[in-house]
Amino acid sequence: MKLVASFLLITLALCFYDADATACPEYVKEANIFILGTETQLRVSLAKFNAPPEAVEAKILVKRCVDKMDKADRERFAEVLVISFLFYIEPLFGYAVSDKISL
């Protein structure tokens, strides 16, 4: 069993070595709406996914809890998300993270 698992991991490493972990720009936008946007903006954003009403309401309930956080803390969370995204796209577009944001 250990030999099969090792062989499987080596095969996966060789076949999928070029996979990357870049964040989808649309995901970053959606996450920022969730963290910093209004409830109305979130509802509009979720409408394009045709999610069941129960799922939308569940996300709205979580959004209300996030909205209770201090605005500065929410901005820090959003900043970390954007910085992480820029670290992933920097090799693709060839600009330094420090050129795009000020810390």
The first five atom37 places (N, CA, C, CB, O) and aatype in JSON, in Angstrom:
{
  "aatype": [12, 11, 10, 19, 0, 15, 13, 10, 10, 9, 16, 10, 0, 10, 4, 13, 18, 3, 0, 3, 0, 16, 0, 4, 14, 6, 18, 19, 11, 6, 0, 2, 9, 13, 9, 10, 7, 16, 6, 16, 5, 10, 1, 19, 15, 10, 0, 11, 13, 2, 0, 14, 14, 6, 0, 19, 6, 0, 11, 9, 10, 19, 11, 1, 4, 19, 3, 11, 12, 3, 11, 0, 3, 1, 6, 1, 13, 0, 6, 19, 10, 19, 9, 15, 13, 10, 13, 18, 9, 6, 14, 10, 13, 7, 18, 0, 19, 15, 3, 11, 9, 15, 10],
  "atom_mask": [
    [1, 1, 1, 1, 1],
    [1, 1, 1, 1, 1],
    [1, 1, 1, 1, 1],
    [1, 1, 1, 1, 1],
    [1, 1, 1, 1, 1],
    [1, 1, 1, 1, 1],
    [1, 1, 1, 1, 1],
    [1, 1, 1, 1, 1],
    [1, 1, 1, 1, 1],
    [1, 1, 1, 1, 1],
    [1, 1, 1, 1, 1],
    [1, 1, 1, 1, 1],
    [1, 1, 1, 1, 1],
    [1, 1, 1, 1, 1],
    [1, 1, 1, 1, 1],
    [1, 1, 1, 1, 1],
    [1, 1, 1, 1, 1],
    [1, 1, 1, 1, 1],
    [1, 1, 1, 1, 1],
    [1, 1, 1, 1, 1],
    [1, 1, 1, 1, 1],
    [1, 1, 1, 1, 1],
    [1, 1, 1, 1, 1],
    [1, 1, 1, 1, 1],
    [1, 1, 1, 1, 1],
    [1, 1, 1, 1, 1],
    [1, 1, 1, 1, 1],
    [1, 1, 1, 1, 1],
    [1, 1, 1, 1, 1],
    [1, 1, 1, 1, 1],
    [1, 1, 1, 1, 1],
    [1, 1, 1, 1, 1],
    [1, 1, 1, 1, 1],
    [1, 1, 1, 1, 1],
    [1, 1, 1, 1, 1],
    [1, 1, 1, 1, 1],
    [1, 1, 1, 0, 1],
    [1, 1, 1, 1, 1],
    [1, 1, 1, 1, 1],
    [1, 1, 1, 1, 1],
    [1, 1, 1, 1, 1],
    [1, 1, 1, 1, 1],
    [1, 1, 1, 1, 1],
    [1, 1, 1, 1, 1],
    [1, 1, 1, 1, 1],
    [1, 1, 1, 1, 1],
    [1, 1, 1, 1, 1],
    [1, 1, 1, 1, 1],
    [1, 1, 1, 1, 1],
    [1, 1, 1, 1, 1],
    [1, 1, 1, 1, 1],
    [1, 1, 1, 1, 1],
    [1, 1, 1, 1, 1],
    [1, 1, 1, 1, 1],
    [1, 1, 1, 1, 1],
    [1, 1, 1, 1, 1],
    [1, 1, 1, 1, 1],
    [1, 1, 1, 1, 1],
    [1, 1, 1, 1, 1],
    [1, 1, 1, 1, 1],
    [1, 1, 1, 1, 1],
    [1, 1, 1, 1, 1],
    [1, 1, 1, 1, 1],
    [1, 1, 1, 1, 1],
    [1, 1, 1, 1, 1],
    [1, 1, 1, 1, 1],
    [1, 1, 1, 1, 1],
    [1, 1, 1, 1, 1],
    [1, 1, 1, 1, 1],
    [1, 1, 1, 1, 1],
    [1, 1, 1, 1, 1],
    [1, 1, 1, 1, 1],
    [1, 1, 1, 1, 1],
    [1, 1, 1, 1, 1],
    [1, 1, 1, 1, 1],
    [1, 1, 1, 1, 1],
    [1, 1, 1, 1, 1],
    [1, 1, 1, 1, 1],
    [1, 1, 1, 1, 1],
    [1, 1, 1, 1, 1],
    [1, 1, 1, 1, 1],
    [1, 1, 1, 1, 1],
    [1, 1, 1, 1, 1],
    [1, 1, 1, 1, 1],
    [1, 1, 1, 1, 1],
    [1, 1, 1, 1, 1],
    [1, 1, 1, 1, 1],
    [1, 1, 1, 1, 1],
    [1, 1, 1, 1, 1],
    [1, 1, 1, 1, 1],
    [1, 1, 1, 1, 1],
    [1, 1, 1, 1, 1],
    [1, 1, 1, 1, 1],
    [1, 1, 1, 0, 1],
    [1, 1, 1, 1, 1],
    [1, 1, 1, 1, 1],
    [1, 1, 1, 1, 1],
    [1, 1, 1, 1, 1],
    [1, 1, 1, 1, 1],
    [1, 1, 1, 1, 1],
    [1, 1, 1, 1, 1],
    [1, 1, 1, 1, 1],
    [1, 1, 1, 1, 1]
  ],
  "atom_positions": [
    [[0.82, -1.2, 0.0], [0.0, 0.0, 0.0], [0.87, 1.26, 0.0], [-0.94, 0.0, 1.21], [0.58, 2.22, -0.71]],
    [[1.93, 1.25, 0.8], [2.82, 2.4, 0.84], [3.49, 2.63, -0.5], [3.88, 2.22, 1.93], [3.71, 3.77, -0.91]],
    [[3.82, 1.55, -1.18], [4.45, 1.65, -2.49], [3.48, 2.25, -3.5], [4.95, 0.28, -2.96], [3.88, 3.07, -4.33]],
    [[2.23, 1.85, -3.45], [1.23, 2.39, -4.37], [1.01, 3.87, -4.11], [-0.1, 1.62, -4.22], [0.91, 4.66, -5.05]],
    [[0.92, 4.26, -2.83], [0.72, 5.68, -2.5], [1.91, 6.51, -2.95], [0.5, 5.85, -1.0], [1.74, 7.61, -3.48]],
    [[3.12, 6.0, -2.74], [4.32, 6.72, -3.18], [4.34, 6.86, -4.69], [5.59, 6.0, -2.7], [4.65, 7.93, -5.21]],
    [[4.01, 5.8, -5.4], [3.99, 5.83, -6.86], [2.94, 6.83, -7.36], [3.7, 4.43, -7.42], [3.19, 7.57, -8.31]],
    [[1.79, 6.85, -6.72], [0.74, 7.79, -7.1], [1.19, 9.23, -6.9], [-0.53, 7.52, -6.29], [0.96, 10.07, -7.77]],
    [[1.82, 9.53, -5.78], [2.3, 10.89, -5.53], [3.38, 11.32, -6.53], [2.85, 11.0, -4.11], [3.38, 12.46, -7.0]],
    [[4.27, 10.42, -6.85], [5.31, 10.74, -7.83], [4.69, 10.97, -9.2], [6.36, 9.6, -7.9], [5.09, 11.89, -9.91]],
    [[3.73, 10.14, -9.57], [3.05, 10.31, -10.86], [2.32, 11.65, -10.92], [2.06, 9.17, -11.11], [2.4, 12.36, -11.93]],
    [[1.63, 12.0, -9.87], [0.93, 13.29, -9.84], [1.92, 14.45, -9.91], [0.09, 13.41, -8.56], [1.66, 15.44, -10.59]],
    [[3.05, 14.33, -9.23], [4.05, 15.4, -9.25], [4.62, 15.58, -10.65], [5.18, 15.1, -8.25], [4.85, 16.7, -11.09]],
    [[4.86, 14.49, -11.34], [5.43, 14.58, -12.68], [4.41, 15.05, -13.72], [5.99, 13.24, -13.1], [4.76, 15.79, -14.64]],
    [[3.18, 14.63, -13.58], [2.16, 14.99, -14.58], [1.6, 16.39, -14.4], [1.04, 13.99, -14.52], [1.19, 17.02, -15.38]],
    [[1.56, 16.88, -13.19], [0.91, 18.16, -12.93], [1.86, 19.17, -12.31], [-0.28, 17.96, -12.01], [1.44, 19.99, -11.5]],
    [[3.12, 19.14, -12.68], [4.11, 20.03, -12.09], [3.88, 21.49, -12.46], [5.49, 19.62, -12.52], [4.31, 22.38, -11.73]],
    [[3.22, 21.76, -13.59], [3.07, 23.14, -14.04], [1.79, 23.81, -13.53], [3.08, 23.17, -15.54], [1.49, 24.93, -13.94]],
    [[1.06, 23.17, -12.65], [-0.13, 23.79, -12.1], [0.27, 24.98, -11.23], [-0.95, 22.76, -11.27], [1.31, 24.96, -10.58]],
    [[-0.56, 26.01, -11.22], [-0.26, 27.17, -10.39], [-1.43, 27.45, -9.46], [0.06, 28.41, -11.26], [-2.5, 26.84, -9.57]],
    [[-1.22, 28.37, -8.57], [-2.23, 28.67, -7.56], [-2.71, 30.11, -7.7], [-1.68, 28.44, -6.15], [-2.96, 30.78, -6.7]],
    [[-2.84, 30.59, -8.91], [-3.28, 31.97, -9.08], [-4.75, 32.09, -8.71], [-3.04, 32.44, -10.53], [-5.57, 31.23, -9.03]],
    [[-5.05, 33.16, -8.04], [-6.43, 33.41, -7.63], [-7.19, 34.04, -8.78], [-6.47, 34.33, -6.38], [-6.67, 34.9, -9.49]],
    [[-8.38, 33.61, -8.96], [-9.24, 34.16, -10.0], [-9.61, 35.6, -9.64], [-10.53, 33.28, -10.18], [-10.06, 35.85, -8.52]],
    [[-9.42, 36.55, -10.56], [-9.75, 37.94, -10.25], [-11.22, 38.12, -9.84], [-9.45, 38.82, -11.46], [-11.54, 38.97, -9.01]],
    [[-12.1, 37.32, -10.43], [-13.52, 37.42, -10.07], [-13.74, 36.96, -8.63], [-14.38, 36.58, -11.03], [-14.58, 37.51, -7.92]],
    [[-12.97, 35.96, -8.2], [-13.07, 35.51, -6.81], [-12.62, 36.62, -5.85], [-12.23, 34.24, -6.59], [-13.25, 36.86, -4.82]],
    [[-11.53, 37.28, -6.2], [-11.03, 38.37, -5.35], [-12.08, 39.47, -5.25], [-9.71, 38.93, -5.91], [-12.29, 40.03, -4.17]],
    [[-12.73, 39.77, -6.37], [-13.79, 40.78, -6.36], [-14.94, 40.36, -5.45], [-14.3, 41.03, -7.8], [-15.43, 41.15, -4.65]],
    [[-15.36, 39.11, -5.59], [-16.45, 38.6, -4.76], [-16.08, 38.62, -3.28], [-16.83, 37.18, -5.19], [-16.9, 38.98, -2.43]],
    [[-14.86, 38.24, -2.97], [-14.42, 38.22, -1.57], [-14.38, 39.64, -1.0], [-13.04, 37.56, -1.44], [-14.76, 39.86, 0.15]],
    [[-13.93, 40.59, -1.8], [-13.91, 41.97, -1.33], [-15.32, 42.52, -1.12], [-13.15, 42.85, -2.32], [-15.55, 43.28, -0.18]],
    [[-16.24, 42.14, -1.98], [-17.63, 42.55, -1.77], [-18.14, 41.96, -0.46], [-18.53, 42.11, -2.95], [-18.83, 42.63, 0.3]],
    [[-17.8, 40.7, -0.21], [-18.24, 40.05, 1.03], [-17.66, 40.74, 2.25], [-17.85, 38.58, 1.03], [-18.35, 40.93, 3.25]],
    [[-16.38, 41.12, 2.19], [-15.73, 41.71, 3.36], [-16.07, 43.19, 3.52], [-14.23, 41.54, 3.25], [-16.37, 43.63, 4.63]],
    [[-16.03, 43.95, 2.44], [-16.16, 45.41, 2.54], [-17.47, 45.96, 1.98], [-15.02, 46.06, 1.83], [-17.84, 47.09, 2.31]],
    [[-18.16, 45.21, 1.16], [-19.36, 45.72, 0.51], [-20.58, 45.74, 1.41], [0.0, 0.0, 0.0], [-20.53, 45.34, 2.58]],
    [[-21.66, 46.21, 0.84], [-22.93, 46.26, 1.57], [-23.71, 44.96, 1.34], [-23.79, 47.49, 1.13], [-23.35, 44.15, 0.48]],
    [[-24.74, 44.78, 2.11], [-25.58, 43.6, 1.95], [-26.26, 43.61, 0.57], [-26.64, 43.54, 3.06], [-26.41, 42.55, -0.05]],
    [[-26.66, 44.77, 0.1], [-27.28, 44.88, -1.22], [-26.3, 44.49, -2.32], [-27.79, 46.31, -1.46], [-26.66, 43.77, -3.25]],
    [[-25.06, 44.96, -2.22], [-24.04, 44.59, -3.21], [-23.81, 43.08, -3.21], [-22.72, 45.34, -2.92], [-23.63, 42.48, -4.26]],
    [[-23.82, 42.49, -2.03], [-23.62, 41.05, -1.93], [-24.78, 40.3, -2.59], [-23.47, 40.62, -0.47], [-24.56, 39.32, -3.29]],
    [[-26.0, 40.75, -2.35], [-27.17, 40.1, -2.97], [-27.08, 40.17, -4.5], [-28.48, 40.77, -2.49], [-27.37, 39.19, -5.19]],
    [[-26.69, 41.33, -5.03], [-26.55, 41.48, -6.48], [-25.44, 40.55, -6.99], [-26.24, 42.95, -6.86], [-25.57, 39.91, -8.03]],
    [[-24.35, 40.5, -6.24], [-23.23, 39.65, -6.62], [-23.62, 38.17, -6.62], [-22.05, 39.88, -5.67], [-23.21, 37.43, -7.51]],
    [[-24.4, 37.75, -5.64], [-24.8, 36.35, -5.53], [-25.87, 35.98, -6.55], [-25.31, 36.06, -4.13], [-26.03, 34.8, -6.88]],
    [[-26.6, 36.95, -7.06], [-27.68, 36.67, -8.0], [-27.17, 36.01, -9.28], [-28.43, 37.95, -8.35], [-27.88, 35.21, -9.88]],
    [[-25.96, 36.33, -9.69], [-25.45, 35.76, -10.93], [-25.1, 34.28, -10.82], [-24.23, 36.52, -11.37], [-24.87, 33.62, -11.84]],
    [[-25.05, 33.74, -9.6], [-24.74, 32.32, -9.42], [-25.99, 31.44, -9.36], [-23.94, 32.14, -8.15], [-25.87, 30.21, -9.32]],
    [[-27.16, 32.04, -9.36], [-28.43, 31.29, -9.28], [-28.43, 30.32, -8.1], [-28.68, 30.52, -10.59], [-28.87, 29.18, -8.22]],
    [[-27.94, 30.79, -6.97], [-27.89, 29.96, -5.77], [-29.28, 29.84, -5.17], [-26.9, 30.55, -4.73], [-30.11, 30.73, -5.35]],
    [[-29.54, 28.75, -4.47], [-30.83, 28.6, -3.78], [-31.01, 29.71, -2.75], [-30.93, 27.21, -3.11], [-30.03, 30.16, -2.15]],
    [[-32.24, 30.15, -2.52], [-32.48, 31.23, -1.56], [-31.94, 30.93, -0.16], [-33.97, 31.5, -1.47], [-31.49, 31.83, 0.55]],
    [[-31.98, 29.66, 0.24], [-31.46, 29.3, 1.56], [-29.96, 29.56, 1.65], [-31.75, 27.82, 1.88], [-29.47, 30.02, 2.68]],
    [[-29.23, 29.27, 0.58], [-27.79, 29.5, 0.56], [-27.48, 31.0, 0.58], [-27.16, 28.85, -0.68], [-26.54, 31.43, 1.26]],
    [[-28.26, 31.77, -0.15], [-28.06, 33.22, -0.16], [-28.3, 33.8, 1.22], [-28.99, 33.9, -1.19], [-27.52, 34.61, 1.71]],
    [[-29.37, 33.37, 1.85], [-29.68, 33.87, 3.2], [-28.62, 33.46, 4.21], [-31.05, 33.37, 3.65], [-28.3, 34.22, 5.12]],
    [[-28.08, 32.25, 4.05], [-27.01, 31.81, 4.96], [-25.78, 32.7, 4.79], [-26.63, 30.33, 4.69], [-25.15, 33.08, 5.78]],
    [[-25.44, 33.03, 3.56], [-24.28, 33.9, 3.33], [-24.55, 35.31, 3.85], [-23.92, 33.94, 1.83], [-23.64, 35.96, 4.36]],
    [[-25.78, 35.77, 3.73], [-26.14, 37.09, 4.25], [-26.01, 37.11, 5.77], [-27.58, 37.48, 3.83], [-25.57, 38.1, 6.34]],
    [[-26.4, 36.02, 6.42], [-26.25, 35.95, 7.88], [-24.79, 36.03, 8.29], [-26.88, 34.66, 8.42], [-24.44, 36.71, 9.25]],
    [[-23.93, 35.33, 7.56], [-22.5, 35.4, 7.85], [-21.98, 36.81, 7.57], [-21.71, 34.37, 7.02], [-21.15, 37.32, 8.31]],
    [[-22.47, 37.43, 6.49], [-22.07, 38.8, 6.15], [-22.43, 39.75, 7.29], [-22.75, 39.26, 4.84], [-21.65, 40.65, 7.61]],
    [[-23.58, 39.57, 7.89], [-23.98, 40.44, 9.01], [-23.03, 40.28, 10.18], [-25.41, 40.11, 9.46], [-22.74, 41.26, 10.88]],
    [[-22.54, 39.06, 10.41], [-21.54, 38.86, 11.47], [-20.23, 39.54, 11.12], [-21.3, 37.35, 11.71], [-19.6, 40.16, 11.98]],
    [[-19.81, 39.43, 9.85], [-18.57, 40.09, 9.41], [-18.71, 41.6, 9.54], [-18.23, 39.7, 7.95], [-17.75, 42.28, 9.91]],
    [[-19.89, 42.13, 9.25], [-20.12, 43.57, 9.33], [-20.01, 44.1, 10.76], [-21.48, 43.91, 8.76], [-19.82, 45.29, 10.97]],
    [[-20.14, 43.23, 11.73], [-20.0, 43.64, 13.13], [-18.54, 43.87, 13.52], [-20.62, 42.6, 14.06], [-18.25, 44.49, 14.54]],
    [[-17.63, 43.37, 12.69], [-16.2, 43.59, 12.94], [-15.88, 45.07, 12.72], [-15.32, 42.7, 12.03], [-16.58, 45.76, 11.98]],
    [[-14.84, 45.52, 13.36], [-14.37, 46.87, 13.16], [-13.99, 47.07, 11.69], [-13.17, 47.18, 14.09], [-13.41, 46.19, 11.07]],
    [[-14.32, 48.25, 11.15], [-14.04, 48.53, 9.74], [-12.55, 48.4, 9.43], [-14.53, 49.95, 9.37], [-12.18, 47.9, 8.36]],
    [[-11.7, 48.85, 10.34], [-10.25, 48.75, 10.12], [-9.81, 47.28, 10.01], [-9.49, 49.44, 11.26], [-8.95, 46.95, 9.19]],
    [[-10.4, 46.42, 10.82], [-10.05, 44.99, 10.75], [-10.51, 44.4, 9.42], [-10.69, 44.22, 11.92], [-9.77, 43.62, 8.81]],
    [[-11.7, 44.75, 8.97], [-12.18, 44.25, 7.68], [-11.3, 44.74, 6.54], [-13.64, 44.69, 7.45], [-11.04, 44.0, 5.59]],
    [[-10.84, 45.99, 6.63], [-9.94, 46.51, 5.59], [-8.61, 45.76, 5.59], [-9.7, 48.02, 5.8], [-8.03, 45.54, 4.53]],
    [[-8.12, 45.38, 6.77], [-6.88, 44.61, 6.84], [-7.06, 43.24, 6.2], [-6.43, 44.45, 8.29], [-6.18, 42.76, 5.48]],
    [[-8.21, 42.6, 6.46], [-8.48, 41.31, 5.82], [-8.51, 41.45, 4.31], [-9.82, 40.72, 6.33], [-7.93, 40.62, 3.59]],
    [[-9.17, 42.48, 3.82], [-9.24, 42.69, 2.37], [-7.86, 42.98, 1.8], [-10.19, 43.85, 2.05], [-7.53, 42.52, 0.71]],
    [[-7.04, 43.73, 2.54], [-5.69, 44.06, 2.08], [-4.84, 42.8, 1.96], [-5.02, 45.06, 3.03], [-4.1, 42.63, 1.0]],
    [[-4.96, 41.91, 2.94], [-4.22, 40.65, 2.89], [-4.65, 39.84, 1.68], [-4.43, 39.84, 4.18], [-3.82, 39.24, 1.0]],
    [[-5.93, 39.83, 1.4], [-6.43, 39.11, 0.24], [-5.85, 39.68, -1.05], [-7.96, 39.17, 0.19], [-5.42, 38.92, -1.91]],
    [[-5.83, 40.99, -1.19], [-5.31, 41.63, -2.4], [-3.8, 41.42, -2.5], [-5.65, 43.13, -2.41], [-3.3, 41.15, -3.59]],
    [[-3.08, 41.55, -1.4], [-1.63, 41.34, -1.43], [-1.33, 39.9, -1.85], [-1.0, 41.64, -0.04], [-0.43, 39.67, -2.66]],
    [[-2.06, 38.94, -1.31], [-1.85, 37.54, -1.68], [-2.09, 37.35, -3.17], [-2.77, 36.61, -0.88], [-1.34, 36.65, -3.85]],
    [[-3.13, 37.98, -3.67], [-3.44, 37.87, -5.1], [-2.32, 38.48, -5.93], [-4.78, 38.56, -5.41], [-1.95, 37.91, -6.96]],
    [[-1.78, 39.62, -5.52], [-0.71, 40.26, -6.28], [0.56, 39.43, -6.27], [-0.44, 41.64, -5.73], [1.31, 39.44, -7.26]],
    [[0.83, 38.72, -5.18], [2.01, 37.86, -5.16], [1.87, 36.74, -6.18], [2.24, 37.29, -3.76], [2.87, 36.29, -6.74]],
    [[0.65, 36.28, -6.42], [0.44, 35.23, -7.4], [0.55, 35.75, -8.83], [-0.9, 34.58, -7.19], [1.06, 35.05, -9.7]],
    [[0.07, 36.97, -9.09], [0.09, 37.44, -10.48], [1.36, 38.17, -10.84], [-1.09, 38.34, -10.73], [1.59, 38.45, -12.02]],
    [[2.21, 38.5, -9.87], [3.46, 39.22, -10.16], [4.3, 38.5, -11.21], [4.27, 39.4, -8.89], [4.76, 39.15, -12.15]],
    [[4.52, 37.18, -11.1], [5.34, 36.53, -12.13], [4.68, 36.56, -13.51], [5.61, 35.08, -11.73], [5.37, 36.52, -14.53]],
    [[3.37, 36.63, -13.55], [2.68, 36.65, -14.84], [2.82, 37.98, -15.56], [1.22, 36.33, -14.65], [2.98, 38.01, -16.78]],
    [[2.76, 39.07, -14.82], [2.74, 40.38, -15.46], [4.02, 41.17, -15.29], [1.61, 41.17, -14.91], [4.19, 42.21, -15.93]],
    [[4.93, 40.7, -14.45], [6.25, 41.28, -14.34], [6.36, 42.6, -13.62], [0.0, 0.0, 0.0], [7.3, 43.35, -13.88]],
    [[5.45, 42.92, -12.74], [5.61, 44.13, -11.94], [5.74, 43.75, -10.49], [4.44, 45.11, -12.16], [5.26, 42.71, -10.05]],
    [[6.39, 44.62, -9.75], [6.61, 44.35, -8.34], [5.38, 44.7, -7.54], [7.83, 45.13, -7.83], [4.66, 45.65, -7.86]],
    [[5.13, 43.94, -6.49], [3.99, 44.2, -5.62], [4.09, 45.6, -5.02], [3.91, 43.14, -4.51], [3.08, 46.28, -4.88]],
    [[5.29, 46.02, -4.67], [5.47, 47.33, -4.06], [5.13, 48.47, -5.02], [6.89, 47.47, -3.56], [4.87, 49.58, -4.57]],
    [[5.13, 48.22, -6.34], [4.76, 49.24, -7.32], [3.26, 49.51, -7.3], [5.2, 48.81, -8.71], [2.82, 50.6, -7.66]],
    [[2.47, 48.52, -6.89], [1.02, 48.63, -6.98], [0.34, 49.02, -5.69], [0.45, 47.36, -7.45], [-0.76, 49.58, -5.72]],
    [[0.95, 48.74, -4.56], [0.31, 49.05, -3.28], [1.32, 49.69, -2.35], [-0.29, 47.78, -2.63], [2.53, 49.48, -2.48]],
    [[0.82, 50.46, -1.44], [1.7, 51.04, -0.42], [1.32, 50.44, 0.92], [1.61, 52.6, -0.4], [0.14, 50.41, 1.27]],
    [[2.29, 49.99, 1.65], [2.01, 49.38, 2.94], [2.31, 50.32, 4.05], [2.8, 48.1, 3.12], [2.13, 49.98, 5.22]]
  ]
}
